[in-house]
Amino acid sequence: MRPILMKGHERPLTFLRYNREGDLLFSCAKDHTPNVWFADNGERLGTYRGHNGAVWCCDVSRDSMRLITASADQTVKLWNVQDGVQLYSFNFDSPAKSVDFSVGDKLVVVTTDPFMGLPSTIQVKRIARDPNEQTTESVLTIKGPVGRINRAVWGPLNKTIISAGEDTVIRVWDTETGKLLKEADKEIGHQKTITSLSKSADGSHFLTGSSDKSAKLWDARTLTLLKTYVTERPVNACAISPLLDHVVIGGGQEAVHVTTTDRRAGKFEAKFFHKNLQEEIGGVKGHFGPINALAFNPDGRSFSSGGEDGYVRLHHFDPDYFSIRM
């Protein structure tokens, strides 16, 4: 499995997202400029220029026509995927951290960071079909918990919003009223910051990664903890295979915390676990810094990783990957 090395970013990667067909891969980084690549050969197609800060997250509409990006420059921008033209910019009072299109792409959920005395928020914006009719107001604003919300996504049928972040608690909110419906049990939940959250292809369950060196699989409706995957290093990114019963987990210490005494310091690999058996299947090394972003192609036959080293690595699985027996 020889990776394709994709160099287009000047700064660490933050997020990776495939479109629904799996022919395009979108990458976000701290260098202000999201990129789009051909997902089969890693060729760069173009860039989306206009942000003035780190871009933390993106999502692409079901028809691959619209890209939405969240940035530290306190904006969320809507782009035309094909020509890179900025269609609209939502302005906020604090950095925007996460974006997620609803099923049907009519709504988007945005999280904003705590900033200058303002609390974190979860906000829902309506996305107009015609960009000229786009308005800026939020349909729903939820005052968030203490600390940064690193990720918020839509629950089944857009009826709920699932959020997770620095205060380690996963919460489920009612999309209509903004009421808090459920909180994950603190005893069985993560013990440190939740860095990442990734849904299964059908949306029935989701995976969270945390600085507590574990990833956990949850039921999206009930918040029942299904599985826990334990690693030796903080988890920055995670993803669920749409094809096999596999999850992939990536991370590594921040450079600040890497000591010279630890022989394994900076062992930056994407680790594969069996989703049900919770056992490690194997790993893919290669990044020269922590892995910050992971995504499976929707066909499950390839995956990509984005690192602190500024590279995106695209991996097409070998045939023997599909016949791993546990």
Sequence and secondary structure as in RCSB ss.txt:
>XXXX:A:sequence
MRPILMKGHERPLTFLRYNREGDLLFSCAKDHTPNVWFADNGERLGTYRGHNGAVWCCDVSRDSMRLITASADQT
VKLWNVQDGVQLYSFNFDSPAKSVDFSVGDKLVVVTTDPFMGLPSTIQVKRIARDPNEQTTESVLTIKGPVGRIN
RAVWGPLNKTIISAGEDTVIRVWDTETGKLLKEADKEIGHQKTITSLSKSADGSHFLTGSSDKSAKLWDARTLTL
LKTYVTERPVNACAISPLLDHVVIGGGQEAVHVTTTDRRAGKFEAKFFHKNLQEEIGGVKGHFGPINALAFNPDG
RSFSSGGEDGYVRLHHFDPDYFSIRM
>XXXX:A:secstr
   EEEE  SS EEEEEE TTSSEEEEEETTS  EEEETTT  EEEE     S EEEEEE TTS EEEEEETTSE
EEEEETTT  EEEEEE SS EEEEEE TTSSEEEEEE  BTTB  EEEEEE  SSGGG    EEEEEE  SS EE
EEEE GGGSEEEEEETT   EEEETTT  EEEE  TTTS SS EEEEEE TTSSEEEEEETTTEEEEEETTT  E
EEEEE SS EEEEEE SSSSEEEEEE   GGG  SS TTTT  EEEEEETTT  EEEEEE  SS EEEEEE TTS
SEEEEEETTSEEEEEE  GGGGG   
